[in-house]
Amino acid sequence: MVLGIETLALVIAGTAYVVYGSALSGSGGNATGSTTEGAVASGDQAFAFAISALAFGAAIALAAAAWGVFHARRWAVSLAITWQVLQAAVGAYAVTLQPVAGAVVIGLAVVGGAAAMRSTRVVEAPQDGTDDSAEHANQPAGD
């Protein structure tokens, strides 16, 4: 659930930067409508589109993690936990600027990480009593 909300937030942020970048191109390079030097204007527009591409890329990865966690795929847990650690790092930095917002981000990271770990914690043994670890016991390391 938390991963889905975070994915939606990234899509909204990416869309906002696309709109901002489009506003820069339509107003002569400045969101207020005044003209500026072309290099500065194109730099601001390129920055806005680059940030939107990063947000959309992260949203795709996070949506995949949310899908994997929902379907109890083990590969998704590492992706989800990595995202939560990165989010906690951003929250720790944000605490110095906006303490309440930083605390909320850190709280979401802890809740999201705990939810990701809990969702795939239970691994059921095969019903026929077989254990595939015995098959791999005699193989050399690295295979």
N, C-alpha and C positions, 0 to 999 in steps of 0.2 A: 504494500500500500504506500509506504513512504517513498519507495523508489519510483512508483508511478507519479506521485505528486512532484517529485524532483524532476522527473522527465518532462512533465507538463510545464514546470517553471522554466526549464531550459528552452523549450520550444517558444514560450512567450517571450523570453529574453532575446532569442535569436530573431524572432519576428519584429520585435521593437527596434533592434539594430538595423534590420533591413529597411524598415520604414524611415528610420533616422538617416541612413545612408541615401535613400531615395530623396528625402527632403533636402539633403545637402546638394545633390545633383540638380534638383529643380529650382533651387534658389541661388544659383551662382556660386555654390560652394559653402555657403554659410547658412545655418538653420534660421538666422534672423532675417535673411533676405538681402543683406548687403554683400557686395562683392569683395573678395579678398584675393591675395596672390594665388595663382593657379596651383603652385606646389603645395601650399598649405591646404587648400580646398581638396585637392585630389588625395592628399595624405589623410585627411580626416575621413573622407569618403571610403578610401581603401581600408582604413582602420575599422570603420563601422562594419563593412562587409566581411572583413577578416574575423572580427569578433562574432558576427552572426554565424559564419561557417564553423567556428570552433564550438559555439553553443549547439548548433544543429548536429555536429559530429558527436559531441558528448551526449546529446539526447538520444541519438541512435544507439550508442553503446549502452547507455543506461536503460533504454527500453529493452534491449536484448538481455541485460542482466535481470531486469524485472520479470521478463518472460521466463527466463531460466530458473529464477528463484521460485516463481509461482508453480512451475512444473517440477520442482525439486531436482534440478540439475546441479550436480556438484561443481561444474565449471563456473557456474554463475556466482557462486558464493565468493570466490576470490575476486571477481570483477566488482561485485557489490561492496565487498569490504574495502577494496582499494579505493573505490569512489568515496566511501564514508571517511576513510583516513584523510584523503585529500580535502574533503569538505571540512573535517575537523581542523585541519591546518589553516584553511581560509578563515574559519571561525575564530581560531586563536589569534590570528592577525587582526580580524575585525573587532575583537574585544578592545583593542587599543584605540580604535576609532569610534565605534558605536557599541558600548558594552552590552546593551540589551540585544541588539541584532546578532552580535557575535555569540552570545550565550544561546540564543535560539538556534543558530546554525550548528553549534557544538551539540546541543541537545538532539537535534534531528540526526546528526551523524551517529550519535550513540544509539538512539532508538533504531535507526535504519540498519546499523551494523549488527545489533542484537537480533533484530528480526531476520536478517539474512542468515545468521549463524543458526538460529533456532529452526528455520524452515527446512534445513537439510540435515539436522542433527541426527535424526533417527534413520538408520540404514537397516533395512530388513534383511535377514539372512535368507538364502534360497530355501524354498520349501522342501526340496529333495535332500537336504542335508549336505550337499556338496560344498566344498570350499575351494575356490579357485586359487587361493594363495599357495597351496601345495604344488600346483602345476608350475609355478614360477620360482619355487624354492631352489631348484638345481641350476637355474640359469645364471651365468656370470653377470656381475654388476655392469650396468650400462646397456644391456640389451632390452 
